[in-house]
Amino acid sequence: MNNKQYNPADMEVIVQSDQVRVVEFLLPPHTPVPEHHHSNTEEICYCLSGELACNIQGQRQCVLKSGERFRFAPGIDHELINEGDSPCRFVLIHGVGEFNFIPSNRSNR
């Protein structure tokens, strides 16, 4: 997906500190979170409703359903995609460490 911006239907910052960030998102159907990485923090994705595909460096790792979670290591390009016809609600937890969002510059993206 070449779009480097994404538009969640809703997002709420639950916790924001120097070391931890927790945000709840509502992602519309057929919407990606573009491929990116975080330099210093692990990202834990916890699906609340709907389904969410988790890819690492363009390779499918899993499709999360309600109550399931997946961890992305720091420094590894990854993306999340709501490929379904219903909205997906999920929580992202970043920490421990300073949060950043760095779009992927892999040549095939």
Backbone as a printed PyTorch tensor [residue, N CA C, xyz], in Angstrom:
tensor([[[  0.8450,  -1.1650,   0.0000],
         [  0.0000,   0.0000,   0.0000],
         [  0.8980,   1.2380,   0.0000]],

        [[  0.7250,   2.0700,  -0.9610],
         [  1.6040,   3.2160,  -1.1000],
         [  1.2020,   4.4050,  -0.2490]],

        [[ -0.0160,   4.4340,   0.2380],
         [ -0.4820,   5.5480,   1.0500],
         [  0.2580,   5.5630,   2.3840]],

        [[  1.0160,   6.6410,   2.6430],
         [  1.7990,   6.7210,   3.8790],
         [  1.0140,   7.3480,   5.0230]],

        [[ -0.2170,   7.7730,   4.7730],
         [ -1.0680,   8.2930,   5.8320],
         [ -2.2670,   7.3730,   5.9590]],

        [[ -2.8490,   7.3450,   7.1350],
         [ -4.0570,   6.5560,   7.3070],
         [ -5.0580,   7.3650,   8.1140]],

        [[ -6.2910,   6.9730,   7.9920],
         [ -7.3630,   7.7310,   8.6230],
         [ -8.2360,   6.8200,   9.4630]],

        [[ -7.8800,   6.6320,  10.7220],
         [ -8.7700,   5.8580,  11.5780],
         [-10.0970,   6.6020,  11.7470]],

        [[-11.1720,   5.8540,  11.9200],
         [-12.4720,   6.4750,  12.1450],
         [-12.5050,   7.1650,  13.4990]],

        [[-11.7220,   6.6370,  14.4340],
         [-11.6650,   7.2150,  15.7690],
         [-10.3690,   6.7530,  16.4270]],

        [[ -9.8320,   7.5690,  17.3040],
         [ -8.6930,   7.1670,  18.1160],
         [ -8.7350,   7.9170,  19.4280]],

        [[ -8.3830,   7.2110,  20.4940],
         [ -8.3620,   7.8110,  21.8220],
         [ -7.0620,   7.4490,  22.5110]],

        [[ -6.3080,   8.4640,  22.9050],
         [ -5.0830,   8.2370,  23.6600],
         [ -5.4920,   7.9350,  25.0950]],

        [[ -5.1320,   6.7590,  25.5670],
         [ -5.4820,   6.3290,  26.9160],
         [ -4.3670,   6.6920,  27.8890]],

        [[ -3.1220,   6.4500,  27.4770],
         [ -1.9440,   6.7840,  28.2870],
         [ -0.8770,   7.3330,  27.3590]],

        [[ -0.2560,   8.4370,  27.7560],
         [  0.8640,   9.0000,  26.9930],
         [  1.8820,   9.5110,  28.0040]],

        [[  3.0460,   8.8610,  28.0410],
         [  4.1200,   9.3040,  28.9250],
         [  5.4370,   9.2010,  28.1720]],

        [[  6.5280,   9.4940,  28.8330],
         [  7.8430,   9.3910,  28.2030],
         [  8.2020,   7.9510,  27.8610]],

        [[  7.5970,   6.9840,  28.5370],
         [  7.9940,   5.5900,  28.3870],
         [  6.9120,   4.6570,  27.8420]],

        [[  5.6450,   5.0600,  27.9230],
         [  4.5440,   4.1840,  27.5240],
         [  3.4890,   4.9970,  26.7920]],

        [[  2.9350,   4.3870,  25.7460],
         [  1.8410,   5.0050,  24.9920],
         [  0.7990,   3.9230,  24.7400]],

        [[ -0.4690,   4.2080,  25.0580],
         [ -1.5740,   3.2870,  24.8380],
         [ -2.6630,   4.0570,  24.1140]],

        [[ -3.0670,   3.5460,  22.9350],
         [ -4.0680,   4.2360,  22.1160],
         [ -5.0710,   3.2130,  21.6020]],

        [[ -6.3570,   3.5680,  21.6830],
         [ -7.4030,   2.7350,  21.1070],
         [ -7.7990,   3.3280,  19.7580]],

        [[ -7.8920,   2.4590,  18.7410],
         [ -8.2380,   2.8750,  17.3850],
         [ -9.5060,   2.1780,  16.9120]],

        [[-10.2370,   2.8630,  16.0490],
         [-11.3160,   2.2500,  15.2820],
         [-10.9340,   2.4400,  13.8180]],

        [[-10.6450,   1.3360,  13.1380],
         [-10.1780,   1.3800,  11.7630],
         [-11.3060,   0.9410,  10.8390]],

        [[-11.6620,   1.7850,   9.8570],
         [-12.7450,   1.4270,   8.9340],
         [-12.4000,   0.1840,   8.1080]],

        [[-13.4160,  -0.4230,   7.4960],
         [-13.1650,  -1.5700,   6.6160],
         [-12.1830,  -1.2000,   5.5010]],

        [[-11.3770,  -2.1800,   5.1170],
         [-10.4470,  -2.0570,   3.9850],
         [ -9.4760,  -0.8890,   4.1450]],

        [[ -8.9920,  -0.6920,   5.3620],
         [ -8.0910,   0.4210,   5.6600],
         [ -6.8010,  -0.1080,   6.2790]],

        [[ -5.6490,   0.3610,   5.7800],
         [ -4.3740,  -0.0480,   6.3620],
         [ -3.8330,   0.9870,   7.3370]],

        [[ -2.9860,   0.5270,   8.2200],
         [ -2.0370,   1.3800,   8.9250],
         [ -0.7420,   1.1340,   8.1530]],

        [[ -0.2310,   2.1270,   7.4300],
         [  0.8980,   1.8940,   6.5240],
         [  2.1070,   1.2800,   7.2230]],

        [[  2.8970,   0.5890,   6.4310],
         [  4.0900,  -0.0610,   6.9510],
         [  5.0080,   0.9750,   7.5990]],

        [[  5.4940,   0.6320,   8.7880],
         [  6.3050,   1.5460,   9.5870],
         [  7.0700,   0.7420,  10.6330]],

        [[  7.8820,   1.4260,  11.4080],
         [  8.5180,   0.7900,  12.5550],
         [  8.7040,   1.8140,  13.6660]],

        [[  9.0890,   1.3270,  14.8130],
         [  9.3620,   2.1560,  15.9810],
         [ 10.7940,   1.8450,  16.4060]],

        [[ 11.6220,   2.8660,  16.5160],
         [ 13.0490,   2.6610,  16.7770],
         [ 13.3300,   1.9500,  18.0920]],

        [[ 12.6380,   2.3870,  19.1440],
         [ 13.0210,   1.9700,  20.4860],
         [ 11.9680,   1.2020,  21.2590]],

        [[ 10.7890,   1.0710,  20.7180],
         [  9.7150,   0.4560,  21.5070],
         [  9.0910,  -0.7360,  20.8030]],

        [[  8.7140,  -1.7010,  21.5980],
         [  7.9020,  -2.8120,  21.1330],
         [  6.4840,  -2.2800,  20.9180]],

        [[  5.7590,  -2.8730,  19.9640],
         [  4.3470,  -2.5310,  19.7690],
         [  3.5300,  -3.7910,  20.0090]],

        [[  2.5720,  -3.6950,  20.9050],
         [  1.6560,  -4.7980,  21.1760],
         [  0.2970,  -4.3820,  20.6530]],

        [[ -0.2630,  -5.1900,  19.7870],
         [ -1.5760,  -4.9220,  19.2100],
         [ -2.5640,  -5.9000,  19.8290]],

        [[ -3.6380,  -5.3580,  20.4000],
         [ -4.6670,  -6.1710,  21.0450],
         [ -6.0020,  -5.8750,  20.3720]],

        [[ -6.5940,  -6.8720,  19.7110],
         [ -7.8450,  -6.6970,  18.9680],
         [ -9.0410,  -6.7770,  19.9220]],

        [[ -9.8880,  -5.7520,  19.8600],
         [-11.0980,  -5.7250,  20.6890],
         [-12.3180,  -6.2280,  19.9310]],

        [[-12.4240,  -5.8740,  18.6350],
         [-13.5400,  -6.3440,  17.8020],
         [-13.1420,  -6.2670,  16.3390]],

        [[-13.7700,  -7.0950,  15.5250],
         [-13.4180,  -7.1710,  14.1150],
         [-12.2080,  -8.0680,  13.9260]],

        [[-11.5360,  -7.8760,  12.7810],
         [-10.3390,  -8.6420,  12.4690],
         [ -9.2720,  -7.7080,  11.9520]],

        [[ -8.0010,  -8.0180,  12.2620],
         [ -6.8980,  -7.1520,  11.8930],
         [ -5.7180,  -8.0060,  11.4380]],

        [[ -5.3190,  -7.8310,  10.1700],
         [ -4.1600,  -8.5530,   9.6390],
         [ -2.8820,  -7.8910,  10.1310]],

        [[ -1.9140,  -8.7080,  10.5300],
         [ -0.6060,  -8.2360,  11.0080],
         [  0.4660,  -8.7660,  10.0730]],

        [[  1.2150,  -7.8520,   9.4490],
         [  2.2820,  -8.2120,   8.5280],
         [  3.6080,  -7.6860,   9.0430]],

        [[  4.6670,  -8.4550,   8.8260],
         [  6.0270,  -8.0220,   9.1300],
         [  6.8100,  -8.0650,   7.8300]],

        [[  7.3750,  -6.9260,   7.4510],
         [  8.1480,  -6.7870,   6.2230],
         [  7.4330,  -7.4300,   5.0360]],

        [[  6.1270,  -7.1470,   4.9230],
         [  5.3220,  -7.6100,   3.8090],
         [  4.8280,  -9.0410,   3.9100]],

        [[  5.1590,  -9.7510,   4.9680],
         [  4.7490, -11.1440,   5.1230],
         [  3.6770, -11.2800,   6.1950]],

        [[  2.5860, -11.9510,   5.8490],
         [  1.4740, -12.1610,   6.7810],
         [  1.9380, -12.9890,   7.9650]],

        [[  1.6700, -12.4910,   9.1730],
         [  1.9900, -13.2150,  10.3990],
         [  0.7520, -13.8520,  10.9990]],

        [[ -0.3560, -13.0870,  10.9810],
         [ -1.5920, -13.5990,  11.5610],
         [ -2.7280, -12.6390,  11.2360]],

        [[ -3.9320, -13.0830,  11.5160],
         [ -5.1090, -12.2210,  11.4880],
         [ -5.7180, -12.3070,  12.8780]],

        [[ -5.6690, -11.1690,  13.5780],
         [ -6.1870, -11.1260,  14.9470],
         [ -7.7050, -11.0400,  14.9430]],

        [[ -8.3070, -11.7460,  15.8860],
         [ -9.7420, -11.6480,  16.1470],
         [ -9.9000, -11.1400,  17.5710]],

        [[-11.1090, -10.8030,  17.9340],
         [-11.3930, -10.2610,  19.2580],
         [-10.7360, -11.0900,  20.3550]],

        [[ -9.9830, -10.3950,  21.2330],
         [ -9.3280, -11.0430,  22.3560],
         [ -7.9260, -11.5500,  22.0620]],

        [[ -7.4560, -11.4230,  20.8220],
         [ -6.1180, -11.9020,  20.4620],
         [ -5.1380, -10.7350,  20.3700]],

        [[ -3.8390, -11.0530,  20.5270],
         [ -2.8220,  -9.9990,  20.4790],
         [ -1.5990, -10.4870,  19.7160]],

        [[ -0.7920,  -9.5130,  19.2830],
         [  0.4400,  -9.8100,  18.5620],
         [  1.4690,  -8.7510,  18.9210]],

        [[  2.7480,  -9.1500,  18.9940],
         [  3.8410,  -8.2410,  19.3540],
         [  4.7420,  -8.0040,  18.1520]],

        [[  5.1130,  -6.7320,  17.9640],
         [  6.0860,  -6.3490,  16.9520],
         [  7.3350,  -5.8430,  17.6600]],

        [[  8.4860,  -6.3760,  17.3010],
         [  9.7510,  -5.9750,  17.9090],
         [ 10.1600,  -4.5900,  17.4230]],

        [[ 10.9440,  -3.8630,  18.2120],
         [ 11.4480,  -2.5590,  17.7820],
         [ 12.2910,  -2.6900,  16.5070]],

        [[ 12.2050,  -1.6640,  15.6520],
         [ 13.0550,  -1.5870,  14.4740],
         [ 12.6380,  -2.4430,  13.2960]],

        [[ 11.5430,  -3.1820,  13.3930],
         [ 11.0920,  -4.0690,  12.3200],
         [  9.8780,  -3.4500,  11.6210]],

        [[  9.9630,  -3.2940,  10.2860],
         [  8.8260,  -2.7610,   9.5300],
         [  7.6260,  -3.6880,   9.6600]],

        [[  6.4790,  -3.0790,   9.9350],
         [  5.2440,  -3.8500,  10.0730],
         [  4.0500,  -2.9930,   9.6640]],

        [[  2.9480,  -3.6690,   9.3820],
         [  1.7130,  -2.9710,   9.0440],
         [  0.5250,  -3.7430,   9.5880]],

        [[ -0.5500,  -3.0120,   9.7860],
         [ -1.8260,  -3.5650,  10.2350],
         [ -2.8480,  -3.2210,   9.1650]],

        [[ -3.7370,  -4.1590,   8.8540],
         [ -4.7290,  -3.9160,   7.8060],
         [ -6.0780,  -4.4890,   8.2320]],

        [[ -7.1100,  -3.6440,   8.1640],
         [ -8.4660,  -4.1490,   8.3130],
         [ -8.9360,  -4.5250,   6.9120]],

        [[ -8.8700,  -5.8010,   6.5870],
         [ -9.2530,  -6.2720,   5.2570],
         [-10.7340,  -6.6310,   5.1840]],

        [[-11.4130,  -6.5850,   6.3190],
         [-12.8050,  -7.0140,   6.3820],
         [-13.7980,  -5.9390,   5.9800]],

        [[-15.0640,  -6.3150,   6.0550],
         [-16.1650,  -5.4240,   5.6920],
         [-16.7610,  -4.7000,   6.8960]],

        [[-16.2190,  -4.9540,   8.0840],
         [-16.6860,  -4.3140,   9.3110],
         [-15.5450,  -3.5300,   9.9410]],

        [[-15.8600,  -2.4960,  10.7160],
         [-14.7930,  -1.7710,  11.4270],
         [-14.0600,  -2.6910,  12.3960]],

        [[-12.8260,  -2.3380,  12.6880],
         [-12.0130,  -3.0830,  13.6500],
         [-11.5820,  -2.1350,  14.7530]],

        [[-11.8220,  -2.5310,  15.9950],
         [-11.3890,  -1.7520,  17.1540],
         [-10.2230,  -2.4930,  17.7990]],

        [[ -9.1220,  -1.7640,  18.0480],
         [ -7.9480,  -2.3900,  18.6360],
         [ -7.1810,  -1.3860,  19.4730]],

        [[ -6.3400,  -1.9160,  20.3570],
         [ -5.4900,  -1.1050,  21.2150],
         [ -4.0420,  -1.3660,  20.8230]],

        [[ -3.2660,  -0.2890,  20.7140],
         [ -1.8260,  -0.4010,  20.5070],
         [ -1.1230,   0.0700,  21.7670]],

        [[ -0.1890,  -0.7440,  22.2240],
         [  0.6100,  -0.4170,  23.4020],
         [  2.0630,  -0.3160,  22.9510]],

        [[  2.6840,   0.8280,  23.2130],
         [  4.0880,   1.0470,  22.8580],
         [  4.8830,   1.2870,  24.1340]],

        [[  5.9580,   0.5720,  24.2900],
         [  6.8080,   0.7900,  25.4620],
         [  7.6840,  -0.4150,  25.6730]],

        [[  8.5300,  -0.3210,  26.5200],
         [  8.9170,   0.8150,  27.3400],
         [ 10.0130,   1.5420,  26.5650]],

        [[  9.8860,   2.8570,  26.4200],
         [ 10.8490,   3.6850,  25.7130],
         [ 10.1600,   4.7790,  24.9500]],

        [[ 10.9400,   5.6570,  24.3690],
         [ 10.4040,   6.7990,  23.6360],
         [  9.7110,   6.3340,  22.3550]],

        [[  8.4740,   6.8000,  22.1160],
         [  7.6730,   6.4220,  20.9520],
         [  8.0450,   7.2680,  19.7430]],

        [[  8.1250,   6.6080,  18.5820],
         [  8.1770,   7.3020,  17.3050],
         [  7.4820,   6.4280,  16.2660]],

        [[  7.1230,   7.0230,  15.1290],
         [  6.4530,   6.3320,  14.0260],
         [  7.2590,   6.6680,  12.7880]],

        [[  7.9790,   5.6830,  12.2440],
         [  8.8400,   5.9130,  11.1020],
         [  8.3070,   5.1240,   9.9200]],

        [[  7.7780,   5.8190,   8.8780],
         [  7.2720,   5.1120,   7.6920],
         [  8.3790,   4.2640,   7.0490]],

        [[  7.9820,   3.1400,   6.5120],
         [  8.9210,   2.2560,   5.8410],
         [  9.4110,   2.9100,   4.5570]],

        [[ 10.6630,   2.6690,   4.2200],
         [ 11.1700,   3.1280,   2.9320],
         [ 11.6680,   1.9320,   2.1290]],

        [[ 11.0750,   0.7680,   2.4070],
         [ 11.4060,  -0.4020,   1.6050],
         [ 11.0070,  -0.1350,   0.1610]],

        [[ 11.7860,  -0.5430,  -0.7910],
         [ 11.5970,  -0.1970,  -2.1920],
         [ 10.3050,  -0.7330,  -2.7850]],

        [[  9.7670,  -1.8240,  -2.2610],
         [  8.5610,  -2.4160,  -2.8530],
         [  7.2820,  -1.8920,  -2.2320]],

        [[  7.3340,  -0.8880,  -1.3940],
         [  6.1290,  -0.3560,  -0.7410],
         [  5.6970,   0.9240,  -1.3850]]])
